[in-house]
Amino acid sequence: MVVIGGVTRLTGSGLSMVEWKPVTGFIPPFTQSDWQTLFDSYRQYPEFLKVNRGMDLAGFKGIFWLEFIHRVLGRLIGLAFLLPFLFFLIRGMIPKNLTPKLIAMFILGGLQGLLGWYMVKSGLVNDPHVSQYRLTAHLMLAVAIYSYILWTALDLIADVKPVTGFTTDILKLPGKTLMLLIFVIVTMVSGGFVAGLKAGLIYNTFPLMGDSLIAPGVYAMQPWYLAMLEDAITVQFNHRLLALTTFFLIIAIYLYQLRLSLPSRTKMLFNFVLIASVLQVSLGISTLLLRVPVAIAASHQAVALVLLTILILLLHHLKNIKPV
């Protein structure tokens, strides 16, 4: 779902549906008349008037389907969650302590749909670009829902038996892993602002930004704190800095854990963290140098979620280790 959302953004498809129909939105256009009605509605909005004025009906179909699939998939996820939940709830098969968590997941999913439409609306008035604030909020709520579901699932399947026979140095690893997780999340937030401001299309060089390590204009906007959120040059610089800082922290903690006596599963998860981080940095640099090709940029977003997933798995695993 997150990857399709990213591709929708990268292909400029997100503003192709100018109405939100929570109930009838499942129904695709079937006839030429249906398509023409949708296209006529789209032509009244700023993206067509200011960006795609030469677009014909065939071109509109090309951007419509991705946004349609994204919205329908969101509704299908809601149904795939709600119907089994009600079935098991009525039959009394859900533990009492799990029910509030499942209800919270469903509510968050509904709020995500509302936030998605709130994001789209920001691009339907005057400026045909969605707000980078709303886009980043939409992305990070998706990440939060995903992380919450994953953590809850891990609680359900976790082996609660303590792992013994290892030194107390292991007790330092959960805190270090949590720090890495926080850095990854903050870097993802900055990536949302890069996407929202299309900051990946400037300074397509690495490691320099043009001819300098720090490009002219970084934090030139006043007040300075708005530059972090609204100036494309500063946003790209911050994303580079956060990504590299996170990468080097991962390497440092990976090297630190090598000298510890750890369970084989712990070492395996640390290996996966390192592999995912190397892949993620490589994809990020490639996305930049190649001026944001859709496939590589979408892979960059997907591997960010993979790295997040592995760190959550590692953190959950470490919290169950009780050294003697």
Secondary structure by P-SEA (a helix, b strand, c coil): caaaaaaaaaaccccccccccccccccccccaaaaaaaaaaaaaccccccccccccaaaaaaaaaaaaaaaaaaaaaaaaccaaaaaaaaaccccccaaaaaaaaaaaaaaaaaaaaaaaaaaacccccccaaaaaaaaaaaaaaaaaaaaaaaaacccccccccccccccaaaaaaaaaaaaaaaaaaaaaaaaaaccccccccccccccccccccccccccccccccccaaaaaaaaaaaaaaaaaaaaaaaaaaccccccaaaaaaaaaaaaaaaaaaaaaaaaaaacccaaaaaaaaaaaaaaaaaaaaaaaaaaacccc
